[in-house]
């Protein structure tokens, strides 16, 4: 490979925004190397090259550094046809707006999972239910957001349904209740091969450890489950 176009992804193992990028790279079968860092112990070399000191970043060659998951995903899509982004300017703008929508859902979903405050837990649950209802309206009778064909906007939502699928047995509330279209959409996304290869093999274990170690509301609601054999076997994806 020409070193000028070598791709190196810098990521944190359970970061959902990194999962977005990994999902696209796996879907597009792009060759890349990956470097994992600890988000609370960022190495100096990373701080030096990452403008916001956040993951993911994509190093192209030895000089170019792309940051922000949406920018990286669009770049990967552009260099590996066929493109998943639409050509129509209006539809492209609508999709980019939904990229931001997915970011807000991910941010609030992870806060919901890792919060230690009961009141915040309830408020986040209500917020998520409202936003998922909006997503259900977008889908109507479609398989994917833009119709029958998978698009880049759909891959933005993969981390949402991966984590919901993982935690479904232990969530004290079904935030997708009565959302059959959204449930079907989530199943379509998590069944994609790139949704499986786009996460690290120990993703579930790391998430469970994080939920337990922070003594979250979710953990306190069902400590027996988290400490039981079902958690250690990690059967969340029907393995």
Secondary structure, 3 states (H helix, E strand, C coil): CCHHHCEEEEECCCCHHHHHHHHHHHHCCCCCEEEECECCECCHHHHHHCCCCCCCEEEECCCEEEECHHHHHHHHHHHCCCCCCCCCHHHHHHHHHHHHHHHHHHHHHHHHHHCCCHHHHHHHHHHHHHHHHHHHHHHCCCCECCECCCCHHHHHCHHHHHHHHHHCCCCCCCCCCCCHHHHHHHHHHHCCHHHHHCCCCCHHHHHHHHHHHCCCHHHHHCHHHHHCHHHHHCCCCCC
